[in-house]
Amino acid sequence: MSFYENRILPKLINLACTSKPTRKQREKIVPRAYGDVLEIGFGGGLNLPHYDQGKVRRVFGLEPSEGMRNSAAQNIAASALDVELIDLPGEEIPLDDNSVDSVLVTYTLCTIPDAVAALRGMRRVLKPGGHLFFCEHGKAPDESVHKWQRRLNGGWRRFSGGCNMDRDIPALLKKGGFDIEDDNRMYIPGIRALSYNFWGSAR
């Protein structure tokens, strides 16, 4: 892993993902997680303050980046939640079938190289009747914005650790075997090419 990926990129990601609009999005979706939770793309542990501790037994935090895991240490130490970090990518979930009550994925499907494979893995470990709670940015509905997403995406991916601006989040969820129950979409304040958000739940 390069110096940039290990030291610089985690700081940039944490800075971008703690903006007020992004925090408000987390506040909408993270408290809905319950039971044994698998969080895909644990990152710097930015979701920890938003969990409802009365509903959560433990959190399995899947995070392949050593730099991001290191940056999460302070948030884990400050949390009363039982957190177990897993240092594998989203396509490799080392949990048993039907072993978690809910899955949480926030601002992560944009980055996983094979998002559909990762979602199929989430479906495998999710108990029957369990929920996947998601909050992601992705493909804008306005062609004028989507044009800029397509134009900027290549350079943005290299700068941002693989983040794609214009993934079709609902389509990915469906390809991964999920039925969306709660489907919310809107632009949040920020750079328009990065600010179209999808959030809700799927089963």
N, C-alpha and C positions, 0 to 999 in steps of 0.2 A: 504494500500500500504506500502511495506517495506521501510526502510531507503535506502537500495540499489537501489530499483526501483525509489524512489522519488528524491534522491540526487546524487547518484553515476552514475547510468545508463544514465541519460540525458547528463551528461558531457562526458561520454565515447562515446555515440552515436554522439553527436555534434562534438567531436574530429575526429571520424572516417569519418564522412560525410562532413568534410571540407577539406579533402585531395585534392591536385591539380587535380588528375584524375577525382574525383567525381565532383568537381566544373565544370570541363570542360563538363561533361555529363549534368549537370544542365543547363549550358549555351546553350546547343544544343536544349533543349526541353522546358524549362520554358517560354522563350519569345514568344512561339507560342500560349500560353493561351490567351483567349480574353473574353470580355464582363463580365458577372457575372460568376465568377470562383468558383467551389467547389474544394478545395485542400484536398485530403484524406491523413491523416498522416502528419499534418502540422508541427509536431515536434517542433524544436526550431526556426522555421521561416527562415530556411536557403535559401529557394527559393525566399524570398521577394526581394532581390537586383537584381534578374534576370528577374523579370516580366517587360514587356514593358508597362509602365504606360500609354502610349497613347492609348493602346488597352483594358485596363482592367478598369471596373467600380468599382468592389469590389471583395473581396476574402472571401469566407466562409471557414474557416480553421477548419477542423474536426480533433480533437486530444483528445483521451481519457485519456492520461497520464497527471496528474496534474503536475508532475515534468517537463515534456516537455513543457507544457503550460507556466509554470513559466519561463523556460529558454528562451521562445520566446519573453518575454516582451520587452527586449532591442531592438531586431530586429523590432518588431512592432512599437515601439516608433520612431525608426530611419527612418521608411518608410512613404512615402506620400500616400500609398494605404489605402483604406477603408477596414479594416480587421475585420471580426466578427468571434470570436472563438466559436466553438461548442464542448462541452466536452462529446462527445459520441463516441463509437467505430464505425468502418467502416461499420459494419452490420446494424447500426441504423442511418439512414440519415434523420433528421427531416425537410426536405424541400419538397415542393409540387412537384407533377409530372410536368415534362417539365418546370422547373423553372430556370435552369442555362444554359449558353451558352457553357461552356466548363468545363471539369473535368481534374484535374492534379493529377497524382499519381507518386511519385518518392521515390524509395527505401522503399516501404510500403507494397506491396502485399506479400512480404516475411514473414511478421509478423502477418497480420490479420488472426485470427483463421479460419474463414470461408470466404476465399477470393472470392469464387464464389457468395455467398450471397451478399457480399459487392459490387461486380461488377454489380450484377443485380439491386441493389439499385442505383448505379451510373447511370445505363442506364435509370432507372425510372425517375430520376430528370433531366436528360439531355434533352434539347429541340430537336425536330426533326431536323436533319441536323447538330446537334452539334458534337463536337469532344471530345474524351478522349485522352489526351496526357500522355504518360507513359515513365518512365525510371526506370528500375529495374535490379537487379542482379538475377541470377538463375542458372538453370541446365546447366552445361557445356556440350558441344557436344563431348568432348573427354572422352572415357570411363575411362581412367586412372585418370582423374581429377574428374569425377563423382563418381568413387569408393571412393575417399577421402571425397567427399561431403557427401556421405551416411554414411561413417564411423564416421565422426566428427559431424554430424548434431545434434545428441541428446545432447551432451555436449554443443555445441555452442548455441542451443536454450535456455538452462537454463542460460547461461552466458549473452546472448545478448537480453533478454527480449522477446523471442519467435521467433526470426528471423530464417527462414529456408534457408539453403544454396542452395537447389536444386529444387526449385519450377519451373515448366514448365510454364513460363509466357505467351507465346502465347496460350497454351492450356487453361489456366485459363481465358484469355480474351474471347476466343471463347465460353467457357462454360457459361460465364457471359452474353452472347448475343451480343458480339461485333464482327465486321468485321475489321480486321487489314488492314489499307491502306498503312502505311509507316512502314516497318519492317527492323530494323537495329540491327546487332548483332556483338559483338567482345569482346575479352579480353581487359580490360584496365589495366594499370600498377597496380600491387598490388599482394596480396596473390591469387594464381590462383584459389583456391576453392571458393573465394568470388568475383572474378573479371570478370566473364563472364556477360556482360551487354546486355540488350535488350532495345531498345528505338524507339519511333515513335508515330504514331497516329492510332486511331480506331474510328469507328462510329457505 
